């Protein structure tokens, strides 16, 4: 017997490729249009610069604080960064945090440093040289005289102490000699200074 002609019955769903290609193209056009409209302007951040304030690392040193569940994060143990709203437990990590990328970004700075020119470096050297010259001039004559007087007084006190020690040593030797003379007169060598075994 011959098999009846098979009518190919496929239960799988057929996709209309042309329709989905049109939808994909429309979606891509819409995304491009949105990207052009929502094009984010890159944030301009300042160049990295030196701090103009002193980092307070030792104000809470050796102090006790009572901490409860309702205590604010800034008052809990450790170092609180109000820019990033976080608590760091020790000073080294706190310094790493405030010098780090996340903290600097929150401060509105990039991690790029402005390059110095040759003239700027020369000006900085001149300024530092002037500061050193001013410090030398500020070291005045009266202060030097005061230091010399103090040094002289220390030397006098040292010499006086040395004389006292010599005199005391001489007196001890004389006392020992007198003791040995008395012991020799009485007929024995000393006053029990050696142990008998």
MODELLER restraints for C-alpha pairs under 7 A, 6 or more apart:
rsr = mdl.restraints
at = mdl.atoms
rsr.add(forms.Gaussian(group=physical.xy_distance, feature=features.Distance(at['CA:45:A'], at['CA:108:A']), mean=5.55, stdev=0.5))
rsr.add(forms.Gaussian(group=physical.xy_distance, feature=features.Distance(at['CA:45:A'], at['CA:109:A']), mean=4.92, stdev=0.5))
rsr.add(forms.Gaussian(group=physical.xy_distance, feature=features.Distance(at['CA:45:A'], at['CA:110:A']), mean=5.46, stdev=0.5))
rsr.add(forms.Gaussian(group=physical.xy_distance, feature=features.Distance(at['CA:46:A'], at['CA:108:A']), mean=6.51, stdev=0.5))
rsr.add(forms.Gaussian(group=physical.xy_distance, feature=features.Distance(at['CA:46:A'], at['CA:109:A']), mean=4.67, stdev=0.5))
rsr.add(forms.Gaussian(group=physical.xy_distance, feature=features.Distance(at['CA:46:A'], at['CA:110:A']), mean=6.01, stdev=0.5))
rsr.add(forms.Gaussian(group=physical.xy_distance, feature=features.Distance(at['CA:47:A'], at['CA:109:A']), mean=5.85, stdev=0.5))
rsr.add(forms.Gaussian(group=physical.xy_distance, feature=features.Distance(at['CA:47:A'], at['CA:110:A']), mean=5.61, stdev=0.5))
rsr.add(forms.Gaussian(group=physical.xy_distance, feature=features.Distance(at['CA:47:A'], at['CA:111:A']), mean=6.92, stdev=0.5))
rsr.add(forms.Gaussian(group=physical.xy_distance, feature=features.Distance(at['CA:47:A'], at['CA:112:A']), mean=5.60, stdev=0.5))
rsr.add(forms.Gaussian(group=physical.xy_distance, feature=features.Distance(at['CA:47:A'], at['CA:113:A']), mean=5.57, stdev=0.5))
rsr.add(forms.Gaussian(group=physical.xy_distance, feature=features.Distance(at['CA:47:A'], at['CA:114:A']), mean=6.18, stdev=0.5))
rsr.add(forms.Gaussian(group=physical.xy_distance, feature=features.Distance(at['CA:48:A'], at['CA:109:A']), mean=5.78, stdev=0.5))
rsr.add(forms.Gaussian(group=physical.xy_distance, feature=features.Distance(at['CA:48:A'], at['CA:110:A']), mean=5.94, stdev=0.5))
rsr.add(forms.Gaussian(group=physical.xy_distance, feature=features.Distance(at['CA:48:A'], at['CA:111:A']), mean=5.66, stdev=0.5))
rsr.add(forms.Gaussian(group=physical.xy_distance, feature=features.Distance(at['CA:48:A'], at['CA:112:A']), mean=5.74, stdev=0.5))
rsr.add(forms.Gaussian(group=physical.xy_distance, feature=features.Distance(at['CA:48:A'], at['CA:113:A']), mean=5.09, stdev=0.5))
rsr.add(forms.Gaussian(group=physical.xy_distance, feature=features.Distance(at['CA:57:A'], at['CA:91:A']), mean=6.55, stdev=0.5))
rsr.add(forms.Gaussian(group=physical.xy_distance, feature=features.Distance(at['CA:67:A'], at['CA:76:A']), mean=6.25, stdev=0.5))
rsr.add(forms.Gaussian(group=physical.xy_distance, feature=features.Distance(at['CA:73:A'], at['CA:87:A']), mean=6.97, stdev=0.5))
rsr.add(forms.Gaussian(group=physical.xy_distance, feature=features.Distance(at['CA:74:A'], at['CA:80:A']), mean=5.25, stdev=0.5))
rsr.add(forms.Gaussian(group=physical.xy_distance, feature=features.Distance(at['CA:78:A'], at['CA:87:A']), mean=6.17, stdev=0.5))
rsr.add(forms.Gaussian(group=physical.xy_distance, feature=features.Distance(at['CA:78:A'], at['CA:88:A']), mean=5.56, stdev=0.5))
rsr.add(forms.Gaussian(group=physical.xy_distance, feature=features.Distance(at['CA:78:A'], at['CA:89:A']), mean=4.26, stdev=0.5))
rsr.add(forms.Gaussian(group=physical.xy_distance, feature=features.Distance(at['CA:78:A'], at['CA:90:A']), mean=6.11, stdev=0.5))
rsr.add(forms.Gaussian(group=physical.xy_distance, feature=features.Distance(at['CA:79:A'], at['CA:87:A']), mean=5.49, stdev=0.5))
rsr.add(forms.Gaussian(group=physical.xy_distance, feature=features.Distance(at['CA:79:A'], at['CA:88:A']), mean=5.09, stdev=0.5))
rsr.add(forms.Gaussian(group=physical.xy_distance, feature=features.Distance(at['CA:79:A'], at['CA:89:A']), mean=6.09, stdev=0.5))
rsr.add(forms.Gaussian(group=physical.xy_distance, feature=features.Distance(at['CA:79:A'], at['CA:90:A']), mean=6.86, stdev=0.5))
rsr.add(forms.Gaussian(group=physical.xy_distance, feature=features.Distance(at['CA:79:A'], at['CA:94:A']), mean=6.60, stdev=0.5))
rsr.add(forms.Gaussian(group=physical.xy_distance, feature=features.Distance(at['CA:80:A'], at['CA:86:A']), mean=5.82, stdev=0.5))
rsr.add(forms.Gaussian(group=physical.xy_distance, feature=features.Distance(at['CA:80:A'], at['CA:87:A']), mean=4.42, stdev=0.5))
rsr.add(forms.Gaussian(group=physical.xy_distance, feature=features.Distance(at['CA:80:A'], at['CA:88:A']), mean=6.35, stdev=0.5))
rsr.add(forms.Gaussian(group=physical.xy_distance, feature=features.Distance(at['CA:81:A'], at['CA:87:A']), mean=6.26, stdev=0.5))
rsr.add(forms.Gaussian(group=physical.xy_distance, feature=features.Distance(at['CA:83:A'], at['CA:106:A']), mean=6.72, stdev=0.5))
rsr.add(forms.Gaussian(group=physical.xy_distance, feature=features.Distance(at['CA:84:A'], at['CA:103:A']), mean=6.43, stdev=0.5))
rsr.add(forms.Gaussian(group=physical.xy_distance, feature=features.Distance(at['CA:84:A'], at['CA:106:A']), mean=6.85, stdev=0.5))
rsr.add(forms.Gaussian(group=physical.xy_distance, feature=features.Distance(at['CA:88:A'], at['CA:94:A']), mean=5.66, stdev=0.5))
rsr.add(forms.Gaussian(group=physical.xy_distance, feature=features.Distance(at['CA:97:A'], at['CA:103:A']), mean=6.57, stdev=0.5))
rsr.add(forms.Gaussian(group=physical.xy_distance, feature=features.Distance(at['CA:101:A'], at['CA:111:A']), mean=6.67, stdev=0.5))
rsr.add(forms.Gaussian(group=physical.xy_distance, feature=features.Distance(at['CA:104:A'], at['CA:110:A']), mean=6.67, stdev=0.5))
rsr.add(forms.Gaussian(group=physical.xy_distance, feature=features.Distance(at['CA:180:A'], at['CA:190:A']), mean=6.58, stdev=0.5))
rsr.add(forms.Gaussian(group=physical.xy_distance, feature=features.Distance(at['CA:183:A'], at['CA:189:A']), mean=5.90, stdev=0.5))
rsr.add(forms.Gaussian(group=physical.xy_distance, feature=features.Distance(at['CA:183:A'], at['CA:190:A']), mean=5.66, stdev=0.5))
